[in-house]
Amino acid sequence: MTAIDTLATILIAVGIVKILFLFFKPGKWFTFATKLYKNTILIQSILFLLGGYVLWILINNGFTIIDIFAVMTFMGLLFGFGLAPYITKMMKIIKPKDVLKTNLWYMLVWIALLLWGVYALVTS
């Protein structure tokens, strides 16, 4: 099994478990998710490190940043589809003046990835 197969297997397994919980025990899933995200700084740090590791695996297995952006386009659209029913409620609790402060590191990562993508497009 390759590293790519392992990543896919983990996502498939977690996805199946989540969907089963949401169908049969949604309360338990939300209790788990609430506990998981209770310490936002810790979970952001873990997700950032895991994201970097997955990016490293993808790049070292022959994917380009352009390939990754193409897949992120698909996933972004899929996430948007899933979040659409909740956006109105989410927008009511988000304070526009806090967005930059709250998401600075996230935005800096995106800027770095976007610049990498532009560079790859221009130099290919």
Distance bins in CASP14 RR format, pairs under 12 A and 6 or more apart:
PFRMAT RR
TARGET T0000
AUTHOR 0000-0000-0000
RMODE 2
METHOD distances of the structure
MODEL  1
1 7 0 0 0 0 0 1 0 0 0 0 0
1 8 0 0 0 0 1 0 0 0 0 0 0
1 9 1 0 0 1 0 0 0 0 0 0 0
1 10 0 0 0 0 0 1 0 0 0 0 0
2 8 0 0 0 0 1 0 0 0 0 0 0
2 9 0 0 0 0 0 1 0 0 0 0 0
2 57 0 0 0 0 1 0 0 0 0 0 0
2 58 0 0 0 0 0 1 0 0 0 0 0
2 60 0 0 0 0 0 1 0 0 0 0 0
2 61 1 0 0 1 0 0 0 0 0 0 0
2 62 0 0 0 0 0 1 0 0 0 0 0
3 9 0 0 0 0 0 1 0 0 0 0 0
3 10 0 0 0 0 0 1 0 0 0 0 0
3 53 0 0 0 0 0 1 0 0 0 0 0
3 54 0 0 0 0 1 0 0 0 0 0 0
3 56 0 0 0 0 1 0 0 0 0 0 0
3 57 1 0 1 0 0 0 0 0 0 0 0
3 58 0 0 0 0 1 0 0 0 0 0 0
3 59 0 0 0 0 0 1 0 0 0 0 0
3 60 1 0 0 1 0 0 0 0 0 0 0
3 61 1 0 1 0 0 0 0 0 0 0 0
3 62 0 0 0 0 0 1 0 0 0 0 0
3 63 0 0 0 0 0 1 0 0 0 0 0
4 10 0 0 0 0 0 1 0 0 0 0 0
4 11 0 0 0 0 0 1 0 0 0 0 0
4 54 0 0 0 0 0 1 0 0 0 0 0
4 57 1 0 0 1 0 0 0 0 0 0 0
4 58 1 0 0 1 0 0 0 0 0 0 0
4 59 0 0 0 0 0 1 0 0 0 0 0
4 60 0 0 0 0 0 1 0 0 0 0 0
4 61 1 0 1 0 0 0 0 0 0 0 0
4 62 0 0 0 0 1 0 0 0 0 0 0
4 63 0 0 0 0 1 0 0 0 0 0 0
4 67 0 0 0 0 0 1 0 0 0 0 0
4 71 0 0 0 0 0 1 0 0 0 0 0
5 11 0 0 0 0 0 1 0 0 0 0 0
5 12 0 0 0 0 0 1 0 0 0 0 0
5 57 0 0 0 0 0 1 0 0 0 0 0
5 61 0 0 0 0 0 1 0 0 0 0 0
6 12 0 0 0 0 0 1 0 0 0 0 0
6 13 0 0 0 0 0 1 0 0 0 0 0
6 53 0 0 0 0 0 1 0 0 0 0 0
6 54 0 0 0 0 0 1 0 0 0 0 0
6 57 0 0 0 0 1 0 0 0 0 0 0
6 61 0 0 0 0 0 1 0 0 0 0 0
7 13 0 0 0 0 0 1 0 0 0 0 0
7 14 0 0 0 0 0 1 0 0 0 0 0
7 50 0 0 0 0 0 1 0 0 0 0 0
7 51 0 0 0 0 0 1 0 0 0 0 0
7 53 0 0 0 0 1 0 0 0 0 0 0
7 54 1 0 0 1 0 0 0 0 0 0 0
7 55 0 0 0 0 0 1 0 0 0 0 0
7 56 0 0 0 0 0 1 0 0 0 0 0
7 57 1 0 0 1 0 0 0 0 0 0 0
7 58 0 0 0 0 1 0 0 0 0 0 0
7 61 0 0 0 0 1 0 0 0 0 0 0
7 63 0 0 0 0 0 1 0 0 0 0 0
7 71 0 0 0 0 0 1 0 0 0 0 0
8 14 0 0 0 0 0 1 0 0 0 0 0
8 15 0 0 0 0 0 1 0 0 0 0 0
8 54 0 0 0 0 0 1 0 0 0 0 0
8 57 0 0 0 0 0 1 0 0 0 0 0
8 58 0 0 0 0 0 1 0 0 0 0 0
8 61 0 0 0 0 0 1 0 0 0 0 0
8 71 0 0 0 0 0 1 0 0 0 0 0
9 15 0 0 0 0 0 1 0 0 0 0 0
9 16 0 0 0 0 0 1 0 0 0 0 0
10 16 0 0 0 0 0 1 0 0 0 0 0
10 17 0 0 0 0 0 1 0 0 0 0 0
10 50 0 0 0 0 0 1 0 0 0 0 0
10 53 0 0 0 0 0 1 0 0 0 0 0
10 54 0 0 0 0 1 0 0 0 0 0 0
10 57 0 0 0 0 0 1 0 0 0 0 0
11 17 0 0 0 0 0 1 0 0 0 0 0
11 18 0 0 0 0 0 1 0 0 0 0 0
11 50 0 0 0 0 0 1 0 0 0 0 0
11 54 0 0 0 0 1 0 0 0 0 0 0
11 71 0 0 0 0 0 1 0 0 0 0 0
11 75 0 0 0 0 0 1 0 0 0 0 0
12 18 0 0 0 0 0 1 0 0 0 0 0
12 19 0 0 0 0 0 1 0 0 0 0 0
13 19 0 0 0 0 0 1 0 0 0 0 0
13 20 0 0 0 0 0 1 0 0 0 0 0
14 20 0 0 0 0 0 1 0 0 0 0 0
14 21 0 0 0 0 0 1 0 0 0 0 0
14 29 0 0 0 0 0 1 0 0 0 0 0
14 32 0 0 0 0 0 1 0 0 0 0 0
14 36 0 0 0 0 0 1 0 0 0 0 0
15 21 0 0 0 0 1 0 0 0 0 0 0
15 22 0 0 0 0 1 0 0 0 0 0 0
15 23 0 0 0 0 0 1 0 0 0 0 0
15 29 0 0 0 0 0 1 0 0 0 0 0
16 22 0 0 0 0 0 1 0 0 0 0 0
16 23 0 0 0 0 0 1 0 0 0 0 0
17 23 0 0 0 0 0 1 0 0 0 0 0
17 24 0 0 0 0 0 1 0 0 0 0 0
17 25 0 0 0 0 0 1 0 0 0 0 0
17 28 0 0 0 0 0 1 0 0 0 0 0
17 29 0 0 0 0 1 0 0 0 0 0 0
17 32 0 0 0 0 0 1 0 0 0 0 0
18 24 0 0 0 0 0 1 0 0 0 0 0
18 25 0 0 0 0 0 1 0 0 0 0 0
18 26 0 0 0 0 0 1 0 0 0 0 0
18 28 0 0 0 0 0 1 0 0 0 0 0
18 29 1 0 0 1 0 0 0 0 0 0 0
18 30 0 0 0 0 0 1 0 0 0 0 0
18 32 0 0 0 0 1 0 0 0 0 0 0
18 33 0 0 0 0 1 0 0 0 0 0 0
18 36 0 0 0 0 0 1 0 0 0 0 0
19 25 0 0 0 0 0 1 0 0 0 0 0
19 26 0 0 0 0 0 1 0 0 0 0 0
19 29 0 0 0 0 1 0 0 0 0 0 0
20 26 0 0 0 0 0 1 0 0 0 0 0
20 28 0 0 0 0 0 1 0 0 0 0 0
20 29 0 0 0 0 1 0 0 0 0 0 0
21 27 0 0 0 0 1 0 0 0 0 0 0
21 28 1 0 1 0 0 0 0 0 0 0 0
21 29 1 1 0 0 0 0 0 0 0 0 0
21 30 0 0 0 0 1 0 0 0 0 0 0
21 31 0 0 0 0 0 1 0 0 0 0 0
21 32 1 0 0 1 0 0 0 0 0 0 0
21 33 0 0 0 0 1 0 0 0 0 0 0
22 28 0 0 0 0 1 0 0 0 0 0 0
22 29 1 0 1 0 0 0 0 0 0 0 0
22 30 0 0 0 0 1 0 0 0 0 0 0
22 32 0 0 0 0 0 1 0 0 0 0 0
22 33 0 0 0 0 0 1 0 0 0 0 0
23 29 0 0 0 0 1 0 0 0 0 0 0
25 31 0 0 0 0 1 0 0 0 0 0 0
25 32 0 0 0 0 1 0 0 0 0 0 0
26 32 0 0 0 0 0 1 0 0 0 0 0
26 33 0 0 0 0 0 1 0 0 0 0 0
27 33 0 0 0 0 1 0 0 0 0 0 0
27 34 0 0 0 0 1 0 0 0 0 0 0
28 34 0 0 0 0 0 1 0 0 0 0 0
28 35 0 0 0 0 0 1 0 0 0 0 0
29 35 0 0 0 0 0 1 0 0 0 0 0
29 36 0 0 0 0 0 1 0 0 0 0 0
30 36 0 0 0 0 0 1 0 0 0 0 0
30 37 0 0 0 0 0 1 0 0 0 0 0
31 37 0 0 0 0 0 1 0 0 0 0 0
31 38 0 0 0 0 0 1 0 0 0 0 0
32 38 0 0 0 0 0 1 0 0 0 0 0
33 43 0 0 0 0 0 1 0 0 0 0 0
34 40 0 0 0 0 0 1 0 0 0 0 0
34 43 0 0 0 0 0 1 0 0 0 0 0
35 42 0 0 0 0 0 1 0 0 0 0 0
35 43 0 0 0 0 0 1 0 0 0 0 0
36 42 0 0 0 0 1 0 0 0 0 0 0
36 43 1 0 0 1 0 0 0 0 0 0 0
36 44 0 0 0 0 0 1 0 0 0 0 0
36 46 0 0 0 0 1 0 0 0 0 0 0
36 47 0 0 0 0 0 1 0 0 0 0 0
37 43 1 0 1 0 0 0 0 0 0 0 0
37 44 0 0 0 0 1 0 0 0 0 0 0
37 46 0 0 0 0 0 1 0 0 0 0 0
37 47 0 0 0 0 0 1 0 0 0 0 0
39 45 0 0 0 0 1 0 0 0 0 0 0
39 46 0 0 0 0 1 0 0 0 0 0 0
39 47 0 0 0 0 0 1 0 0 0 0 0
40 46 0 0 0 0 0 1 0 0 0 0 0
40 47 0 0 0 0 0 1 0 0 0 0 0
40 48 0 0 0 0 0 1 0 0 0 0 0
40 102 0 0 0 0 1 0 0 0 0 0 0
40 103 0 0 0 0 0 1 0 0 0 0 0
40 105 0 0 0 0 0 1 0 0 0 0 0
40 106 0 0 0 0 0 1 0 0 0 0 0
41 47 0 0 0 0 0 1 0 0 0 0 0
41 48 0 0 0 0 0 1 0 0 0 0 0
41 102 0 0 0 0 0 1 0 0 0 0 0
41 105 0 0 0 0 0 1 0 0 0 0 0
42 48 0 0 0 0 0 1 0 0 0 0 0
42 49 0 0 0 0 0 1 0 0 0 0 0
43 49 0 0 0 0 0 1 0 0 0 0 0
43 50 0 0 0 0 0 1 0 0 0 0 0
44 50 0 0 0 0 0 1 0 0 0 0 0
44 51 0 0 0 0 0 1 0 0 0 0 0
44 102 0 0 0 0 0 1 0 0 0 0 0
44 103 0 0 0 0 0 1 0 0 0 0 0
44 104 0 0 0 0 0 1 0 0 0 0 0
44 105 1 0 0 1 0 0 0 0 0 0 0
44 106 0 0 0 0 1 0 0 0 0 0 0
44 109 0 0 0 0 0 1 0 0 0 0 0
45 51 0 0 0 0 0 1 0 0 0 0 0
45 52 0 0 0 0 0 1 0 0 0 0 0
45 105 0 0 0 0 1 0 0 0 0 0 0
46 52 0 0 0 0 0 1 0 0 0 0 0
46 53 0 0 0 0 0 1 0 0 0 0 0
47 53 0 0 0 0 0 1 0 0 0 0 0
47 54 0 0 0 0 0 1 0 0 0 0 0
47 105 0 0 0 0 0 1 0 0 0 0 0
47 106 0 0 0 0 0 1 0 0 0 0 0
47 109 0 0 0 0 0 1 0 0 0 0 0
48 54 0 0 0 0 0 1 0 0 0 0 0
48 55 0 0 0 0 0 1 0 0 0 0 0
48 105 1 0 0 1 0 0 0 0 0 0 0
48 106 0 0 0 0 1 0 0 0 0 0 0
48 108 0 0 0 0 0 1 0 0 0 0 0
48 109 1 0 0 1 0 0 0 0 0 0 0
49 55 0 0 0 0 0 1 0 0 0 0 0
49 56 0 0 0 0 0 1 0 0 0 0 0
49 109 0 0 0 0 0 1 0 0 0 0 0
50 56 0 0 0 0 0 1 0 0 0 0 0
50 57 0 0 0 0 0 1 0 0 0 0 0
51 57 0 0 0 0 1 0 0 0 0 0 0
51 58 0 0 0 0 1 0 0 0 0 0 0
51 59 0 0 0 0 0 1 0 0 0 0 0
51 68 0 0 0 0 0 1 0 0 0 0 0
51 72 0 0 0 0 0 1 0 0 0 0 0
51 106 0 0 0 0 0 1 0 0 0 0 0
51 109 0 0 0 0 1 0 0 0 0 0 0
51 113 0 0 0 0 0 1 0 0 0 0 0
52 58 0 0 0 0 1 0 0 0 0 0 0
52 59 0 0 0 0 1 0 0 0 0 0 0
52 60 0 0 0 0 0 1 0 0 0 0 0
52 68 0 0 0 0 0 1 0 0 0 0 0
52 109 0 0 0 0 1 0 0 0 0 0 0
52 112 0 0 0 0 0 1 0 0 0 0 0
52 113 0 0 0 0 0 1 0 0 0 0 0
53 59 0 0 0 0 0 1 0 0 0 0 0
53 60 0 0 0 0 0 1 0 0 0 0 0
54 60 0 0 0 0 0 1 0 0 0 0 0
54 61 0 0 0 0 0 1 0 0 0 0 0
54 63 0 0 0 0 0 1 0 0 0 0 0
54 68 0 0 0 0 1 0 0 0 0 0 0
54 71 0 0 0 0 0 1 0 0 0 0 0
54 72 0 0 0 0 0 1 0 0 0 0 0
55 61 0 0 0 0 0 1 0 0 0 0 0
55 63 0 0 0 0 1 0 0 0 0 0 0
55 64 0 0 0 0 0 1 0 0 0 0 0
55 65 0 0 0 0 1 0 0 0 0 0 0
55 67 0 0 0 0 0 1 0 0 0 0 0
55 68 1 0 0 1 0 0 0 0 0 0 0
55 69 0 0 0 0 0 1 0 0 0 0 0
55 71 0 0 0 0 0 1 0 0 0 0 0
55 72 0 0 0 0 0 1 0 0 0 0 0
55 109 0 0 0 0 0 1 0 0 0 0 0
55 112 0 0 0 0 0 1 0 0 0 0 0
55 113 0 0 0 0 1 0 0 0 0 0 0
55 116 0 0 0 0 0 1 0 0 0 0 0
56 62 0 0 0 0 0 1 0 0 0 0 0
56 63 0 0 0 0 0 1 0 0 0 0 0
56 68 0 0 0 0 0 1 0 0 0 0 0
57 63 0 0 0 0 1 0 0 0 0 0 0
57 68 0 0 0 0 0 1 0 0 0 0 0
58 64 0 0 0 0 1 0 0 0 0 0 0
58 65 0 0 0 0 1 0 0 0 0 0 0
58 66 0 0 0 0 0 1 0 0 0 0 0
58 67 1 0 0 1 0 0 0 0 0 0 0
58 68 1 0 1 0 0 0 0 0 0 0 0
58 69 0 0 0 0 0 1 0 0 0 0 0
58 70 0 0 0 0 0 1 0 0 0 0 0
58 71 0 0 0 0 1 0 0 0 0 0 0
58 72 0 0 0 0 0 1 0 0 0 0 0
59 65 1 0 0 1 0 0 0 0 0 0 0
59 66 0 0 0 0 0 1 0 0 0 0 0
59 67 0 0 0 0 1 0 0 0 0 0 0
59 68 0 0 0 0 1 0 0 0 0 0 0
59 113 0 0 0 0 0 1 0 0 0 0 0
59 116 0 0 0 0 0 1 0 0 0 0 0
59 120 0 0 0 0 0 1 0 0 0 0 0
61 67 0 0 0 0 0 1 0 0 0 0 0
61 68 0 0 0 0 0 1 0 0 0 0 0
62 68 0 0 0 0 0 1 0 0 0 0 0
63 69 0 0 0 0 0 1 0 0 0 0 0
63 70 0 0 0 0 1 0 0 0 0 0 0
63 71 0 0 0 0 1 0 0 0 0 0 0
63 72 0 0 0 0 0 1 0 0 0 0 0
63 120 0 0 0 0 0 1 0 0 0 0 0
64 70 0 0 0 0 1 0 0 0 0 0 0
64 71 0 0 0 0 0 1 0 0 0 0 0
64 116 0 0 0 0 1 0 0 0 0 0 0
64 117 0 0 0 0 1 0 0 0 0 0 0
64 119 0 0 0 0 0 1 0 0 0 0 0
64 120 1 0 0 1 0 0 0 0 0 0 0
64 121 0 0 0 0 0 1 0 0 0 0 0
64 123 0 0 0 0 0 1 0 0 0 0 0
64 124 0 0 0 0 1 0 0 0 0 0 0
65 71 0 0 0 0 0 1 0 0 0 0 0
65 72 0 0 0 0 1 0 0 0 0 0 0
65 112 0 0 0 0 0 1 0 0 0 0 0
65 113 1 0 0 1 0 0 0 0 0 0 0
65 114 0 0 0 0 1 0 0 0 0 0 0
65 115 0 0 0 0 0 1 0 0 0 0 0
65 116 1 0 1 0 0 0 0 0 0 0 0
65 117 1 0 1 0 0 0 0 0 0 0 0
65 118 0 0 0 0 1 0 0 0 0 0 0
65 119 0 0 0 0 1 0 0 0 0 0 0
65 120 1 0 1 0 0 0 0 0 0 0 0
65 121 0 0 0 0 1 0 0 0 0 0 0
65 123 0 0 0 0 0 1 0 0 0 0 0
65 124 0 0 0 0 0 1 0 0 0 0 0
66 72 0 0 0 0 0 1 0 0 0 0 0
66 73 0 0 0 0 0 1 0 0 0 0 0
66 113 0 0 0 0 0 1 0 0 0 0 0
66 114 0 0 0 0 0 1 0 0 0 0 0
66 116 0 0 0 0 1 0 0 0 0 0 0
66 117 1 0 0 1 0 0 0 0 0 0 0
66 118 0 0 0 0 0 1 0 0 0 0 0
66 119 0 0 0 0 0 1 0 0 0 0 0
66 120 1 0 1 0 0 0 0 0 0 0 0
66 121 1 0 0 1 0 0 0 0 0 0 0
66 122 0 0 0 0 0 1 0 0 0 0 0
66 123 0 0 0 0 0 1 0 0 0 0 0
66 124 1 0 0 1 0 0 0 0 0 0 0
67 73 0 0 0 0 0 1 0 0 0 0 0
67 74 0 0 0 0 0 1 0 0 0 0 0
67 117 0 0 0 0 0 1 0 0 0 0 0
67 120 0 0 0 0 1 0 0 0 0 0 0
67 124 0 0 0 0 0 1 0 0 0 0 0
68 74 0 0 0 0 0 1 0 0 0 0 0
68 75 0 0 0 0 0 1 0 0 0 0 0
68 113 0 0 0 0 1 0 0 0 0 0 0
68 114 0 0 0 0 0 1 0 0 0 0 0
68 116 0 0 0 0 1 0 0 0 0 0 0
68 117 0 0 0 0 1 0 0 0 0 0 0
68 120 0 0 0 0 1 0 0 0 0 0 0
69 75 0 0 0 0 0 1 0 0 0 0 0
69 76 0 0 0 0 0 1 0 0 0 0 0
69 110 0 0 0 0 0 1 0 0 0 0 0
69 113 1 0 0 1 0 0 0 0 0 0 0
69 114 0 0 0 0 1 0 0 0 0 0 0
69 116 0 0 0 0 1 0 0 0 0 0 0
69 117 1 0 0 1 0 0 0 0 0 0 0
69 118 0 0 0 0 0 1 0 0 0 0 0
69 120 0 0 0 0 1 0 0 0 0 0 0
69 121 0 0 0 0 1 0 0 0 0 0 0
70 76 0 0 0 0 0 1 0 0 0 0 0
70 77 0 0 0 0 0 1 0 0 0 0 0
70 117 0 0 0 0 0 1 0 0 0 0 0
70 120 0 0 0 0 0 1 0 0 0 0 0
70 121 0 0 0 0 0 1 0 0 0 0 0
71 77 0 0 0 0 0 1 0 0 0 0 0
71 78 0 0 0 0 0 1 0 0 0 0 0
72 78 0 0 0 0 0 1 0 0 0 0 0
72 79 0 0 0 0 1 0 0 0 0 0 0
72 110 0 0 0 0 0 1 0 0 0 0 0
72 113 0 0 0 0 1 0 0 0 0 0 0
72 114 0 0 0 0 0 1 0 0 0 0 0
72 117 0 0 0 0 0 1 0 0 0 0 0
73 79 0 0 0 0 0 1 0 0 0 0 0
73 80 0 0 0 0 0 1 0 0 0 0 0
74 80 0 0 0 0 0 1 0 0 0 0 0
74 81 0 0 0 0 0 1 0 0 0 0 0
75 81 0 0 0 0 0 1 0 0 0 0 0
75 82 0 0 0 0 0 1 0 0 0 0 0
76 82 0 0 0 0 1 0 0 0 0 0 0
76 83 0 0 0 0 1 0 0 0 0 0 0
76 84 0 0 0 0 0 1 0 0 0 0 0
77 83 0 0 0 0 0 1 0 0 0 0 0
77 84 0 0 0 0 0 1 0 0 0 0 0
78 84 0 0 0 0 0 1 0 0 0 0 0
79 86 0 0 0 0 0 1 0 0 0 0 0
79 87 0 0 0 0 0 1 0 0 0 0 0
80 86 0 0 0 0 1 0 0 0 0 0 0
80 87 0 0 0 0 1 0 0 0 0 0 0
80 90 0 0 0 0 0 1 0 0 0 0 0
81 87 0 0 0 0 0 1 0 0 0 0 0
82 90 0 0 0 0 0 1 0 0 0 0 0
83 89 0 0 0 0 0 1 0 0 0 0 0
83 90 1 0 0 1 0 0 0 0 0 0 0
83 91 0 0 0 0 0 1 0 0 0 0 0
84 90 0 0 0 0 0 1 0 0 0 0 0
84 91 0 0 0 0 0 1 0 0 0 0 0
86 92 0 0 0 0 0 1 0 0 0 0 0
86 93 0 0 0 0 0 1 0 0 0 0 0
86 94 0 0 0 0 0 1 0 0 0 0 0
87 93 0 0 0 0 0 1 0 0 0 0 0
87 94 0 0 0 0 0 1 0 0 0 0 0
88 94 0 0 0 0 0 1 0 0 0 0 0
91 99 0 0 0 0 0 1 0 0 0 0 0
93 99 0 0 0 0 0 1 0 0 0 0 0
93 102 0 0 0 0 0 1 0 0 0 0 0
94 100 0 0 0 0 0 1 0 0 0 0 0
94 102 0 0 0 0 1 0 0 0 0 0 0
94 103 0 0 0 0 0 1 0 0 0 0 0
95 101 0 0 0 0 1 0 0 0 0 0 0
95 102 0 0 0 0 1 0 0 0 0 0 0
95 103 0 0 0 0 0 1 0 0 0 0 0
96 102 0 0 0 0 0 1 0 0 0 0 0
96 103 0 0 0 0 0 1 0 0 0 0 0
98 104 0 0 0 0 0 1 0 0 0 0 0
99 106 0 0 0 0 0 1 0 0 0 0 0
99 107 0 0 0 0 1 0 0 0 0 0 0
100 106 0 0 0 0 0 1 0 0 0 0 0
100 107 1 0 0 1 0 0 0 0 0 0 0
100 108 0 0 0 0 0 1 0 0 0 0 0
101 107 0 0 0 0 0 1 0 0 0 0 0
103 109 0 0 0 0 1 0 0 0 0 0 0
103 110 0 0 0 0 1 0 0 0 0 0 0
103 111 0 0 0 0 0 1 0 0 0 0 0
104 110 0 0 0 0 0 1 0 0 0 0 0
104 111 0 0 0 0 0 1 0 0 0 0 0
105 111 0 0 0 0 0 1 0 0 0 0 0
105 112 0 0 0 0 0 1 0 0 0 0 0
106 112 0 0 0 0 0 1 0 0 0 0 0
106 113 0 0 0 0 0 1 0 0 0 0 0
107 113 0 0 0 0 0 1 0 0 0 0 0
107 114 0 0 0 0 0 1 0 0 0 0 0
108 114 0 0 0 0 0 1 0 0 0 0 0
108 115 0 0 0 0 0 1 0 0 0 0 0
109 115 0 0 0 0 0 1 0 0 0 0 0
109 116 0 0 0 0 0 1 0 0 0 0 0
110 116 0 0 0 0 0 1 0 0 0 0 0
110 117 0 0 0 0 0 1 0 0 0 0 0
111 117 0 0 0 0 0 1 0 0 0 0 0
111 118 0 0 0 0 0 1 0 0 0 0 0
112 118 0 0 0 0 0 1 0 0 0 0 0
112 119 0 0 0 0 0 1 0 0 0 0 0
113 119 0 0 0 0 0 1 0 0 0 0 0
113 120 0 0 0 0 0 1 0 0 0 0 0
114 120 0 0 0 0 0 1 0 0 0 0 0
114 121 0 0 0 0 0 1 0 0 0 0 0
115 121 0 0 0 0 0 1 0 0 0 0 0
115 122 0 0 0 0 0 1 0 0 0 0 0
116 122 0 0 0 0 0 1 0 0 0 0 0
116 123 0 0 0 0 0 1 0 0 0 0 0
117 123 0 0 0 0 1 0 0 0 0 0 0
117 124 0 0 0 0 1 0 0 0 0 0 0
118 124 0 0 0 0 0 1 0 0 0 0 0
END
